Amino acid sequence: MEIRNKTHRPLRVPLPGGKKLHLSPGGTGRVPPKADQHPPLAKLIEDGEIEVVDEGPSKAQGGGSGDRGISGSQGGAPTRGLRRTGDR
């Protein structure tokens, strides 16, 4: 399930299990499917500070790869002083 911060300030969204999701103003994040039943998160949704953008992937949609996710520092030229390991 994907949620969006509708406020103009950063939010710390409480999740089940004592975890927190940090959302920037207008930012989106993914939470477990049943997290919307967690009382503190449900209150933020009810107050309008957070909106549910996507209920999760439907089985009708394929598992296509989108541009979502966290971009790592992979690719590009290696930096100096970085020791490369593995097969070359």
PyMOL Python script that loads the backbone (N, CA, C, O; Angstrom):
from pymol import cmd

cmd.read_pdbstr("""\
ATOM      1  N   MET A   1       0.851  -1.166   0.000  1.00  0.00           N
ATOM      2  CA  MET A   1       0.000   0.000   0.000  1.00  0.00           C
ATOM      3  C   MET A   1       0.898   1.231   0.000  1.00  0.00           C
ATOM      4  O   MET A   1       1.895   1.272   0.722  1.00  0.00           O
ATOM      5  N   GLU A   2       0.561   2.214  -0.788  1.00  0.00           N
ATOM      6  CA  GLU A   2       1.351   3.431  -0.878  1.00  0.00           C
ATOM      7  C   GLU A   2       0.561   4.596  -0.276  1.00  0.00           C
ATOM      8  O   GLU A   2      -0.634   4.751  -0.525  1.00  0.00           O
ATOM      9  N   ILE A   3       1.262   5.413   0.527  1.00  0.00           N
ATOM     10  CA  ILE A   3       0.635   6.573   1.161  1.00  0.00           C
ATOM     11  C   ILE A   3       1.393   7.836   0.787  1.00  0.00           C
ATOM     12  O   ILE A   3       2.571   7.775   0.436  1.00  0.00           O
ATOM     13  N   ARG A   4       0.719   8.987   0.861  1.00  0.00           N
ATOM     14  CA  ARG A   4       1.326  10.276   0.525  1.00  0.00           C
ATOM     15  C   ARG A   4       1.092  11.271   1.665  1.00  0.00           C
ATOM     16  O   ARG A   4      -0.001  11.352   2.226  1.00  0.00           O
ATOM     17  N   ASN A   5       2.140  12.022   1.991  1.00  0.00           N
ATOM     18  CA  ASN A   5       2.061  13.093   2.973  1.00  0.00           C
ATOM     19  C   ASN A   5       1.423  14.297   2.300  1.00  0.00           C
ATOM     20  O   ASN A   5       1.992  14.837   1.352  1.00  0.00           O
ATOM     21  N   LYS A   6       0.266  14.727   2.761  1.00  0.00           N
ATOM     22  CA  LYS A   6      -0.442  15.854   2.165  1.00  0.00           C
ATOM     23  C   LYS A   6      -0.115  17.180   2.839  1.00  0.00           C
ATOM     24  O   LYS A   6      -0.605  18.224   2.408  1.00  0.00           O
ATOM     25  N   THR A   7       0.703  17.160   3.884  1.00  0.00           N
ATOM     26  CA  THR A   7       1.029  18.382   4.603  1.00  0.00           C
ATOM     27  C   THR A   7       2.265  19.052   4.008  1.00  0.00           C
ATOM     28  O   THR A   7       2.915  18.499   3.121  1.00  0.00           O
ATOM     29  N   HIS A   8       2.577  20.230   4.496  1.00  0.00           N
ATOM     30  CA  HIS A   8       3.756  20.977   4.058  1.00  0.00           C
ATOM     31  C   HIS A   8       4.886  20.847   5.075  1.00  0.00           C
ATOM     32  O   HIS A   8       5.772  21.700   5.140  1.00  0.00           O
ATOM     33  N   ARG A   9       4.852  19.786   5.860  1.00  0.00           N
ATOM     34  CA  ARG A   9       5.901  19.531   6.848  1.00  0.00           C
ATOM     35  C   ARG A   9       6.228  18.046   6.842  1.00  0.00           C
ATOM     36  O   ARG A   9       5.386  17.226   6.478  1.00  0.00           O
ATOM     37  N   PRO A  10       7.454  17.693   7.245  1.00  0.00           N
ATOM     38  CA  PRO A  10       7.798  16.272   7.304  1.00  0.00           C
ATOM     39  C   PRO A  10       7.003  15.553   8.383  1.00  0.00           C
ATOM     40  O   PRO A  10       6.687  16.138   9.420  1.00  0.00           O
ATOM     41  N   LEU A  11       6.684  14.301   8.144  1.00  0.00           N
ATOM     42  CA  LEU A  11       5.919  13.504   9.111  1.00  0.00           C
ATOM     43  C   LEU A  11       6.672  12.237   9.474  1.00  0.00           C
ATOM     44  O   LEU A  11       7.385  11.658   8.654  1.00  0.00           O
ATOM     45  N   ARG A  12       6.499  11.820  10.720  1.00  0.00           N
ATOM     46  CA  ARG A  12       6.937  10.502  11.170  1.00  0.00           C
ATOM     47  C   ARG A  12       5.683   9.674  11.356  1.00  0.00           C
ATOM     48  O   ARG A  12       4.906   9.905  12.282  1.00  0.00           O
ATOM     49  N   VAL A  13       5.491   8.720  10.485  1.00  0.00           N
ATOM     50  CA  VAL A  13       4.277   7.913  10.491  1.00  0.00           C
ATOM     51  C   VAL A  13       4.517   6.655  11.321  1.00  0.00           C
ATOM     52  O   VAL A  13       5.378   5.846  10.977  1.00  0.00           O
ATOM     53  N   PRO A  14       3.759   6.479  12.423  1.00  0.00           N
ATOM     54  CA  PRO A  14       3.931   5.273  13.245  1.00  0.00           C
ATOM     55  C   PRO A  14       3.340   4.052  12.543  1.00  0.00           C
ATOM     56  O   PRO A  14       2.219   4.083  12.035  1.00  0.00           O
ATOM     57  N   LEU A  15       4.122   2.985  12.532  1.00  0.00           N
ATOM     58  CA  LEU A  15       3.695   1.733  11.907  1.00  0.00           C
ATOM     59  C   LEU A  15       3.629   0.632  12.953  1.00  0.00           C
ATOM     60  O   LEU A  15       4.204   0.770  14.033  1.00  0.00           O
ATOM     61  N   PRO A  16       2.936  -0.457  12.648  1.00  0.00           N
ATOM     62  CA  PRO A  16       2.893  -1.585  13.590  1.00  0.00           C
ATOM     63  C   PRO A  16       4.295  -2.111  13.866  1.00  0.00           C
ATOM     64  O   PRO A  16       5.170  -2.048  13.003  1.00  0.00           O
ATOM     65  N   GLY A  17       4.499  -2.622  15.051  1.00  0.00           N
ATOM     66  CA  GLY A  17       5.793  -3.182  15.429  1.00  0.00           C
ATOM     67  C   GLY A  17       6.763  -2.134  15.933  1.00  0.00           C
ATOM     68  O   GLY A  17       7.956  -2.413  16.056  1.00  0.00           O
ATOM     69  N   GLY A  18       6.278  -0.924  16.228  1.00  0.00           N
ATOM     70  CA  GLY A  18       7.141   0.126  16.754  1.00  0.00           C
ATOM     71  C   GLY A  18       8.001   0.808  15.708  1.00  0.00           C
ATOM     72  O   GLY A  18       8.895   1.575  16.065  1.00  0.00           O
ATOM     73  N   LYS A  19       7.766   0.556  14.434  1.00  0.00           N
ATOM     74  CA  LYS A  19       8.548   1.175  13.374  1.00  0.00           C
ATOM     75  C   LYS A  19       7.931   2.501  12.970  1.00  0.00           C
ATOM     76  O   LYS A  19       6.760   2.766  13.242  1.00  0.00           O
ATOM     77  N   LYS A  20       8.742   3.337  12.310  1.00  0.00           N
ATOM     78  CA  LYS A  20       8.263   4.632  11.831  1.00  0.00           C
ATOM     79  C   LYS A  20       8.697   4.823  10.387  1.00  0.00           C
ATOM     80  O   LYS A  20       9.774   4.386   9.981  1.00  0.00           O
ATOM     81  N   LEU A  21       7.840   5.482   9.622  1.00  0.00           N
ATOM     82  CA  LEU A  21       8.143   5.841   8.243  1.00  0.00           C
ATOM     83  C   LEU A  21       8.268   7.354   8.201  1.00  0.00           C
ATOM     84  O   LEU A  21       7.342   8.063   8.596  1.00  0.00           O
ATOM     85  N   HIS A  22       9.396   7.853   7.728  1.00  0.00           N
ATOM     86  CA  HIS A  22       9.618   9.290   7.630  1.00  0.00           C
ATOM     87  C   HIS A  22       9.233   9.734   6.225  1.00  0.00           C
ATOM     88  O   HIS A  22       9.776   9.240   5.237  1.00  0.00           O
ATOM     89  N   LEU A  23       8.285  10.677   6.144  1.00  0.00           N
ATOM     90  CA  LEU A  23       7.819  11.173   4.857  1.00  0.00           C
ATOM     91  C   LEU A  23       8.109  12.664   4.745  1.00  0.00           C
ATOM     92  O   LEU A  23       7.795  13.438   5.649  1.00  0.00           O
ATOM     93  N   SER A  24       8.706  13.056   3.635  1.00  0.00           N
ATOM     94  CA  SER A  24       8.949  14.470   3.380  1.00  0.00           C
ATOM     95  C   SER A  24       7.632  15.121   2.951  1.00  0.00           C
ATOM     96  O   SER A  24       6.679  14.413   2.625  1.00  0.00           O
ATOM     97  N   PRO A  25       7.563  16.456   2.944  1.00  0.00           N
ATOM     98  CA  PRO A  25       6.330  17.120   2.506  1.00  0.00           C
ATOM     99  C   PRO A  25       5.969  16.712   1.073  1.00  0.00           C
ATOM    100  O   PRO A  25       6.766  16.891   0.153  1.00  0.00           O
ATOM    101  N   GLY A  26       4.791  16.174   0.897  1.00  0.00           N
ATOM    102  CA  GLY A  26       4.348  15.723  -0.409  1.00  0.00           C
ATOM    103  C   GLY A  26       4.944  14.395  -0.832  1.00  0.00           C
ATOM    104  O   GLY A  26       4.669  13.918  -1.933  1.00  0.00           O
ATOM    105  N   GLY A  27       5.754  13.788   0.023  1.00  0.00           N
ATOM    106  CA  GLY A  27       6.428  12.535  -0.312  1.00  0.00           C
ATOM    107  C   GLY A  27       5.521  11.333  -0.171  1.00  0.00           C
ATOM    108  O   GLY A  27       4.494  11.385   0.505  1.00  0.00           O
ATOM    109  N   THR A  28       5.914  10.244  -0.820  1.00  0.00           N
ATOM    110  CA  THR A  28       5.155   9.006  -0.739  1.00  0.00           C
ATOM    111  C   THR A  28       6.023   7.905  -0.149  1.00  0.00           C
ATOM    112  O   THR A  28       7.252   7.984  -0.166  1.00  0.00           O
ATOM    113  N   GLY A  29       5.373   6.896   0.364  1.00  0.00           N
ATOM    114  CA  GLY A  29       6.074   5.757   0.934  1.00  0.00           C
ATOM    115  C   GLY A  29       5.181   4.538   0.922  1.00  0.00           C
ATOM    116  O   GLY A  29       3.959   4.648   0.821  1.00  0.00           O
ATOM    117  N   ARG A  30       5.799   3.376   1.026  1.00  0.00           N
ATOM    118  CA  ARG A  30       5.057   2.123   1.029  1.00  0.00           C
ATOM    119  C   ARG A  30       4.979   1.576   2.447  1.00  0.00           C
ATOM    120  O   ARG A  30       5.957   1.597   3.193  1.00  0.00           O
ATOM    121  N   VAL A  31       3.793   1.084   2.804  1.00  0.00           N
ATOM    122  CA  VAL A  31       3.566   0.482   4.113  1.00  0.00           C
ATOM    123  C   VAL A  31       2.922  -0.886   3.892  1.00  0.00           C
ATOM    124  O   VAL A  31       2.366  -1.142   2.824  1.00  0.00           O
ATOM    125  N   PRO A  32       2.992  -1.764   4.891  1.00  0.00           N
ATOM    126  CA  PRO A  32       2.351  -3.081   4.752  1.00  0.00           C
ATOM    127  C   PRO A  32       0.850  -2.940   4.493  1.00  0.00           C
ATOM    128  O   PRO A  32       0.244  -1.956   4.917  1.00  0.00           O
ATOM    129  N   PRO A  33       0.246  -3.907   3.805  1.00  0.00           N
ATOM    130  CA  PRO A  33      -1.170  -3.809   3.429  1.00  0.00           C
ATOM    131  C   PRO A  33      -2.127  -3.602   4.596  1.00  0.00           C
ATOM    132  O   PRO A  33      -3.115  -2.882   4.449  1.00  0.00           O
ATOM    133  N   LYS A  34      -1.868  -4.202   5.736  1.00  0.00           N
ATOM    134  CA  LYS A  34      -2.794  -4.084   6.874  1.00  0.00           C
ATOM    135  C   LYS A  34      -2.441  -2.923   7.798  1.00  0.00           C
ATOM    136  O   LYS A  34      -3.067  -2.772   8.847  1.00  0.00           O
ATOM    137  N   ALA A  35      -1.462  -2.104   7.442  1.00  0.00           N
ATOM    138  CA  ALA A  35      -1.017  -1.018   8.316  1.00  0.00           C
ATOM    139  C   ALA A  35      -2.079   0.060   8.502  1.00  0.00           C
ATOM    140  O   ALA A  35      -2.060   0.770   9.507  1.00  0.00           O
ATOM    141  N   ASP A  36      -3.009   0.195   7.552  1.00  0.00           N
ATOM    142  CA  ASP A  36      -4.031   1.234   7.694  1.00  0.00           C
ATOM    143  C   ASP A  36      -4.993   0.943   8.840  1.00  0.00           C
ATOM    144  O   ASP A  36      -5.773   1.814   9.224  1.00  0.00           O
ATOM    145  N   GLN A  37      -4.950  -0.266   9.389  1.00  0.00           N
ATOM    146  CA  GLN A  37      -5.780  -0.593  10.543  1.00  0.00           C
ATOM    147  C   GLN A  37      -5.083  -0.262  11.859  1.00  0.00           C
ATOM    148  O   GLN A  37      -5.695  -0.352  12.923  1.00  0.00           O
ATOM    149  N   HIS A  38      -3.802   0.121  11.794  1.00  0.00           N
ATOM    150  CA  HIS A  38      -3.042   0.518  12.982  1.00  0.00           C
ATOM    151  C   HIS A  38      -3.607   1.863  13.458  1.00  0.00           C
ATOM    152  O   HIS A  38      -3.617   2.820  12.684  1.00  0.00           O
ATOM    153  N   PRO A  39      -4.083   1.964  14.721  1.00  0.00           N
ATOM    154  CA  PRO A  39      -4.795   3.169  15.175  1.00  0.00           C
ATOM    155  C   PRO A  39      -4.073   4.506  14.938  1.00  0.00           C
ATOM    156  O   PRO A  39      -4.720   5.442  14.470  1.00  0.00           O
ATOM    157  N   PRO A  40      -2.769   4.649  15.234  1.00  0.00           N
ATOM    158  CA  PRO A  40      -2.142   5.957  14.974  1.00  0.00           C
ATOM    159  C   PRO A  40      -2.113   6.322  13.486  1.00  0.00           C
ATOM    160  O   PRO A  40      -2.291   7.488  13.136  1.00  0.00           O
ATOM    161  N   LEU A  41      -1.892   5.347  12.617  1.00  0.00           N
ATOM    162  CA  LEU A  41      -1.885   5.617  11.180  1.00  0.00           C
ATOM    163  C   LEU A  41      -3.304   5.911  10.693  1.00  0.00           C
ATOM    164  O   LEU A  41      -3.506   6.795   9.861  1.00  0.00           O
ATOM    165  N   ALA A  42      -4.278   5.174  11.206  1.00  0.00           N
ATOM    166  CA  ALA A  42      -5.673   5.407  10.826  1.00  0.00           C
ATOM    167  C   ALA A  42      -6.106   6.820  11.195  1.00  0.00           C
ATOM    168  O   ALA A  42      -6.882   7.439  10.467  1.00  0.00           O
ATOM    169  N   LYS A  43      -5.609   7.338  12.326  1.00  0.00           N
ATOM    170  CA  LYS A  43      -5.954   8.697  12.748  1.00  0.00           C
ATOM    171  C   LYS A  43      -5.365   9.729  11.784  1.00  0.00           C
ATOM    172  O   LYS A  43      -6.026  10.715  11.458  1.00  0.00           O
ATOM    173  N   LEU A  44      -4.128   9.511  11.325  1.00  0.00           N
ATOM    174  CA  LEU A  44      -3.515  10.440  10.359  1.00  0.00           C
ATOM    175  C   LEU A  44      -4.278  10.435   9.035  1.00  0.00           C
ATOM    176  O   LEU A  44      -4.425  11.477   8.396  1.00  0.00           O
ATOM    177  N   ILE A  45      -4.760   9.268   8.626  1.00  0.00           N
ATOM    178  CA  ILE A  45      -5.555   9.171   7.395  1.00  0.00           C
ATOM    179  C   ILE A  45      -6.888   9.883   7.586  1.00  0.00           C
ATOM    180  O   ILE A  45      -7.343  10.620   6.711  1.00  0.00           O
ATOM    181  N   GLU A  46      -7.505   9.652   8.741  1.00  0.00           N
ATOM    182  CA  GLU A  46      -8.805  10.275   9.048  1.00  0.00           C
ATOM    183  C   GLU A  46      -8.692  11.799   9.127  1.00  0.00           C
ATOM    184  O   GLU A  46      -9.590  12.515   8.684  1.00  0.00           O
ATOM    185  N   ASP A  47      -7.572  12.297   9.700  1.00  0.00           N
ATOM    186  CA  ASP A  47      -7.366  13.739   9.824  1.00  0.00           C
ATOM    187  C   ASP A  47      -6.998  14.404   8.502  1.00  0.00           C
ATOM    188  O   ASP A  47      -6.973  15.631   8.412  1.00  0.00           O
ATOM    189  N   GLY A  48      -6.712  13.606   7.479  1.00  0.00           N
ATOM    190  CA  GLY A  48      -6.389  14.156   6.169  1.00  0.00           C
ATOM    191  C   GLY A  48      -4.930  14.531   5.991  1.00  0.00           C
ATOM    192  O   GLY A  48      -4.576  15.159   4.993  1.00  0.00           O
ATOM    193  N   GLU A  49      -4.076  14.161   6.937  1.00  0.00           N
ATOM    194  CA  GLU A  49      -2.662  14.471   6.805  1.00  0.00           C
ATOM    195  C   GLU A  49      -1.983  13.504   5.840  1.00  0.00           C
ATOM    196  O   GLU A  49      -0.972  13.839   5.224  1.00  0.00           O
ATOM    197  N   ILE A  50      -2.542  12.306   5.713  1.00  0.00           N
ATOM    198  CA  ILE A  50      -2.009  11.278   4.827  1.00  0.00           C
ATOM    199  C   ILE A  50      -3.152  10.767   3.967  1.00  0.00           C
ATOM    200  O   ILE A  50      -4.278  10.610   4.440  1.00  0.00           O
ATOM    201  N   GLU A  51      -2.853  10.508   2.694  1.00  0.00           N
ATOM    202  CA  GLU A  51      -3.849   9.878   1.837  1.00  0.00           C
ATOM    203  C   GLU A  51      -3.294   8.566   1.310  1.00  0.00           C
ATOM    204  O   GLU A  51      -2.090   8.431   1.090  1.00  0.00           O
ATOM    205  N   VAL A  52      -4.183   7.604   1.108  1.00  0.00           N
ATOM    206  CA  VAL A  52      -3.797   6.320   0.542  1.00  0.00           C
ATOM    207  C   VAL A  52      -3.826   6.488  -0.971  1.00  0.00           C
ATOM    208  O   VAL A  52      -4.877   6.744  -1.560  1.00  0.00           O
ATOM    209  N   VAL A  53      -2.651   6.340  -1.597  1.00  0.00           N
ATOM    210  CA  VAL A  53      -2.524   6.541  -3.034  1.00  0.00           C
ATOM    211  C   VAL A  53      -2.819   5.255  -3.785  1.00  0.00           C
ATOM    212  O   VAL A  53      -3.517   5.265  -4.799  1.00  0.00           O
ATOM    213  N   ASP A  54      -2.284   4.145  -3.284  1.00  0.00           N
ATOM    214  CA  ASP A  54      -2.405   2.869  -3.978  1.00  0.00           C
ATOM    215  C   ASP A  54      -2.663   1.794  -2.938  1.00  0.00           C
ATOM    216  O   ASP A  54      -1.943   1.688  -1.946  1.00  0.00           O
ATOM    217  N   GLU A  55      -3.688   1.007  -3.171  1.00  0.00           N
ATOM    218  CA  GLU A  55      -4.035  -0.064  -2.232  1.00  0.00           C
ATOM    219  C   GLU A  55      -3.122  -1.263  -2.365  1.00  0.00           C
ATOM    220  O   GLU A  55      -3.230  -2.206  -1.581  1.00  0.00           O
ATOM    221  N   GLY A  56      -2.234  -1.253  -3.329  1.00  0.00           N
ATOM    222  CA  GLY A  56      -1.337  -2.379  -3.536  1.00  0.00           C
ATOM    223  C   GLY A  56      -1.469  -2.893  -4.948  1.00  0.00           C
ATOM    224  O   GLY A  56      -2.413  -2.531  -5.650  1.00  0.00           O
ATOM    225  N   PRO A  57      -0.547  -3.726  -5.379  1.00  0.00           N
ATOM    226  CA  PRO A  57      -0.610  -4.241  -6.748  1.00  0.00           C
ATOM    227  C   PRO A  57      -1.773  -5.195  -6.925  1.00  0.00           C
ATOM    228  O   PRO A  57      -2.005  -6.076  -6.098  1.00  0.00           O
ATOM    229  N   SER A  58      -2.499  -5.008  -8.011  1.00  0.00           N
ATOM    230  CA  SER A  58      -3.594  -5.940  -8.275  1.00  0.00           C
ATOM    231  C   SER A  58      -3.045  -7.102  -9.076  1.00  0.00           C
ATOM    232  O   SER A  58      -2.016  -6.975  -9.739  1.00  0.00           O
ATOM    233  N   LYS A  59      -3.723  -8.227  -9.016  1.00  0.00           N
ATOM    234  CA  LYS A  59      -3.241  -9.418  -9.719  1.00  0.00           C
ATOM    235  C   LYS A  59      -3.438  -9.279 -11.216  1.00  0.00           C
ATOM    236  O   LYS A  59      -2.813 -10.011 -11.982  1.00  0.00           O
ATOM    237  N   ALA A  60      -4.291  -8.360 -11.657  1.00  0.00           N
ATOM    238  CA  ALA A  60      -4.515  -8.162 -13.084  1.00  0.00           C
ATOM    239  C   ALA A  60      -3.325  -7.466 -13.725  1.00  0.00           C
ATOM    240  O   ALA A  60      -3.052  -7.669 -14.908  1.00  0.00           O
ATOM    241  N   GLN A  61      -2.618  -6.649 -12.959  1.00  0.00           N
ATOM    242  CA  GLN A  61      -1.466  -5.945 -13.494  1.00  0.00           C
ATOM    243  C   GLN A  61      -0.260  -6.858 -13.470  1.00  0.00           C
ATOM    244  O   GLN A  61      -0.109  -7.698 -12.583  1.00  0.00           O
ATOM    245  N   GLY A  62       0.586  -6.677 -14.452  1.00  0.00           N
ATOM    246  CA  GLY A  62       1.802  -7.468 -14.511  1.00  0.00           C
ATOM    247  C   GLY A  62       2.817  -6.955 -13.516  1.00  0.00           C
ATOM    248  O   GLY A  62       2.627  -5.903 -12.906  1.00  0.00           O
ATOM    249  N   GLY A  63       3.872  -7.681 -13.357  1.00  0.00           N
ATOM    250  CA  GLY A  63       4.941  -7.279 -12.453  1.00  0.00           C
ATOM    251  C   GLY A  63       5.963  -6.427 -13.171  1.00  0.00           C
ATOM    252  O   GLY A  63       7.166  -6.641 -13.021  1.00  0.00           O
ATOM    253  N   GLY A  64       5.506  -5.473 -13.943  1.00  0.00           N
ATOM    254  CA  GLY A  64       6.403  -4.628 -14.714  1.00  0.00           C
ATOM    255  C   GLY A  64       7.322  -3.825 -13.816  1.00  0.00           C
ATOM    256  O   GLY A  64       7.000  -3.528 -12.665  1.00  0.00           O
ATOM    257  N   SER A  65       8.460  -3.486 -14.364  1.00  0.00           N
ATOM    258  CA  SER A  65       9.409  -2.720 -13.564  1.00  0.00           C
ATOM    259  C   SER A  65       9.202  -1.250 -13.853  1.00  0.00           C
ATOM    260  O   SER A  65       9.301  -0.812 -14.999  1.00  0.00           O
ATOM    261  N   GLY A  66       8.917  -0.498 -12.826  1.00  0.00           N
ATOM    262  CA  GLY A  66       8.747   0.935 -12.953  1.00  0.00           C
ATOM    263  C   GLY A  66       9.979   1.655 -12.451  1.00  0.00           C
ATOM    264  O   GLY A  66      10.990   1.024 -12.142  1.00  0.00           O
ATOM    265  N   ASP A  67       9.902   2.951 -12.370  1.00  0.00           N
ATOM    266  CA  ASP A  67      11.031   3.738 -11.878  1.00  0.00           C
ATOM    267  C   ASP A  67      10.902   3.987 -10.391  1.00  0.00           C
ATOM    268  O   ASP A  67      11.464   4.959  -9.886  1.00  0.00           O
ATOM    269  N   ARG A  68      10.190   3.154  -9.684  1.00  0.00           N
ATOM    270  CA  ARG A  68      10.010   3.337  -8.248  1.00  0.00           C
ATOM    271  C   ARG A  68      11.131   2.666  -7.500  1.00  0.00           C
ATOM    272  O   ARG A  68      11.864   1.843  -8.049  1.00  0.00           O
ATOM    273  N   GLY A  69      11.254   3.025  -6.245  1.00  0.00           N
ATOM    274  CA  GLY A  69      12.262   2.398  -5.412  1.00  0.00           C
ATOM    275  C   GLY A  69      13.379   3.361  -5.101  1.00  0.00           C
ATOM    276  O   GLY A  69      13.389   4.503  -5.561  1.00  0.00           O
ATOM    277  N   ILE A  70      14.294   2.895  -4.333  1.00  0.00           N
ATOM    278  CA  ILE A  70      15.408   3.720  -3.902  1.00  0.00           C
ATOM    279  C   ILE A  70      16.567   3.505  -4.860  1.00  0.00           C
ATOM    280  O   ILE A  70      16.960   2.371  -5.136  1.00  0.00           O
ATOM    281  N   SER A  71      17.097   4.583  -5.351  1.00  0.00           N
ATOM    282  CA  SER A  71      18.211   4.493  -6.273  1.00  0.00           C
ATOM    283  C   SER A  71      19.506   4.350  -5.488  1.00  0.00           C
ATOM    284  O   SER A  71      19.780   5.140  -4.586  1.00  0.00           O
ATOM    285  N   GLY A  72      20.275   3.374  -5.820  1.00  0.00           N
ATOM    286  CA  GLY A  72      21.545   3.160  -5.139  1.00  0.00           C
ATOM    287  C   GLY A  72      22.659   3.883  -5.865  1.00  0.00           C
ATOM    288  O   GLY A  72      22.411   4.616  -6.822  1.00  0.00           O
ATOM    289  N   SER A  73      23.872   3.683  -5.417  1.00  0.00           N
ATOM    290  CA  SER A  73      25.014   4.331  -6.040  1.00  0.00           C
ATOM    291  C   SER A  73      25.712   3.354  -6.969  1.00  0.00           C
ATOM    292  O   SER A  73      26.941   3.297  -7.017  1.00  0.00           O
ATOM    293  N   GLN A  74      24.927   2.591  -7.703  1.00  0.00           N
ATOM    294  CA  GLN A  74      25.496   1.611  -8.607  1.00  0.00           C
ATOM    295  C   GLN A  74      25.698   2.244  -9.969  1.00  0.00           C
ATOM    296  O   GLN A  74      24.979   3.168 -10.349  1.00  0.00           O
ATOM    297  N   GLY A  75      26.669   1.747 -10.692  1.00  0.00           N
ATOM    298  CA  GLY A  75      26.928   2.249 -12.022  1.00  0.00           C
ATOM    299  C   GLY A  75      27.843   3.453 -11.988  1.00  0.00           C
ATOM    300  O   GLY A  75      28.154   3.982 -10.921  1.00  0.00           O
ATOM    301  N   GLY A  76      28.263   3.872 -13.139  1.00  0.00           N
ATOM    302  CA  GLY A  76      29.151   5.015 -13.218  1.00  0.00           C
ATOM    303  C   GLY A  76      30.584   4.613 -12.952  1.00  0.00           C
ATOM    304  O   GLY A  76      30.881   3.447 -12.691  1.00  0.00           O
ATOM    305  N   ALA A  77      31.458   5.580 -13.021  1.00  0.00           N
ATOM    306  CA  ALA A  77      32.874   5.313 -12.815  1.00  0.00           C
ATOM    307  C   ALA A  77      33.173   5.121 -11.329  1.00  0.00           C
ATOM    308  O   ALA A  77      32.625   5.833 -10.487  1.00  0.00           O
ATOM    309  N   PRO A  78      34.043   4.156 -11.007  1.00  0.00           N
ATOM    310  CA  PRO A  78      34.390   3.962  -9.595  1.00  0.00           C
ATOM    311  C   PRO A  78      35.221   5.136  -9.085  1.00  0.00           C
ATOM    312  O   PRO A  78      35.941   5.778  -9.850  1.00  0.00           O
ATOM    313  N   THR A  79      35.115   5.406  -7.807  1.00  0.00           N
ATOM    314  CA  THR A  79      35.869   6.510  -7.226  1.00  0.00           C
ATOM    315  C   THR A  79      37.279   6.055  -6.919  1.00  0.00           C
ATOM    316  O   THR A  79      37.532   4.860  -6.766  1.00  0.00           O
ATOM    317  N   ARG A  80      38.180   6.984  -6.830  1.00  0.00           N
ATOM    318  CA  ARG A  80      39.566   6.647  -6.520  1.00  0.00           C
ATOM    319  C   ARG A  80      39.655   6.092  -5.105  1.00  0.00           C
ATOM    320  O   ARG A  80      38.920   6.505  -4.208  1.00  0.00           O
ATOM    321  N   GLY A  81      40.560   5.161  -4.930  1.00  0.00           N
ATOM    322  CA  GLY A  81      40.779   4.601  -3.610  1.00  0.00           C
ATOM    323  C   GLY A  81      39.823   3.487  -3.268  1.00  0.00           C
ATOM    324  O   GLY A  81      39.941   2.882  -2.202  1.00  0.00           O
ATOM    325  N   LEU A  82      38.870   3.195  -4.148  1.00  0.00           N
ATOM    326  CA  LEU A  82      37.908   2.131  -3.901  1.00  0.00           C
ATOM    327  C   LEU A  82      38.483   0.832  -4.434  1.00  0.00           C
ATOM    328  O   LEU A  82      38.793   0.725  -5.621  1.00  0.00           O
ATOM    329  N   ARG A  83      38.621  -0.129  -3.584  1.00  0.00           N
ATOM    330  CA  ARG A  83      39.191  -1.410  -3.994  1.00  0.00           C
ATOM    331  C   ARG A  83      38.079  -2.291  -4.542  1.00  0.00           C
ATOM    332  O   ARG A  83      37.095  -2.564  -3.855  1.00  0.00           O
ATOM    333  N   ARG A  84      38.239  -2.726  -5.761  1.00  0.00           N
ATOM    334  CA  ARG A  84      37.249  -3.575  -6.399  1.00  0.00           C
ATOM    335  C   ARG A  84      37.597  -5.037  -6.127  1.00  0.00           C
ATOM    336  O   ARG A  84      38.764  -5.427  -6.147  1.00  0.00           O
ATOM    337  N   THR A  85      36.567  -5.832  -5.873  1.00  0.00           N
ATOM    338  CA  THR A  85      36.788  -7.249  -5.614  1.00  0.00           C
ATOM    339  C   THR A  85      35.975  -8.066  -6.586  1.00  0.00           C
ATOM    340  O   THR A  85      35.095  -7.542  -7.270  1.00  0.00           O
ATOM    341  N   GLY A  86      36.269  -9.356  -6.648  1.00  0.00           N
ATOM    342  CA  GLY A  86      35.487 -10.241  -7.508  1.00  0.00           C
ATOM    343  C   GLY A  86      36.194 -10.473  -8.838  1.00  0.00           C
ATOM    344  O   GLY A  86      37.339 -10.063  -9.029  1.00  0.00           O
ATOM    345  N   ASP A  87      35.496 -11.136  -9.750  1.00  0.00           N
ATOM    346  CA  ASP A  87      36.050 -11.428 -11.066  1.00  0.00           C
ATOM    347  C   ASP A  87      36.193 -10.148 -11.878  1.00  0.00           C
ATOM    348  O   ASP A  87      35.311  -9.290 -11.868  1.00  0.00           O
ATOM    349  N   ARG A  88      37.299 -10.034 -12.572  1.00  0.00           N
ATOM    350  CA  ARG A  88      37.504  -8.843 -13.407  1.00  0.00           C
ATOM    351  C   ARG A  88      37.867  -9.256 -14.792  1.00  0.00           C
ATOM    352  O   ARG A  88      38.082  -8.404 -15.653  1.00  0.00           O
TER     353      ARG A  88
END
""", "prot")
cmd.dss("prot")
cmd.show_as("cartoon", "prot")
cmd.util.cbc("prot")
cmd.orient("prot")
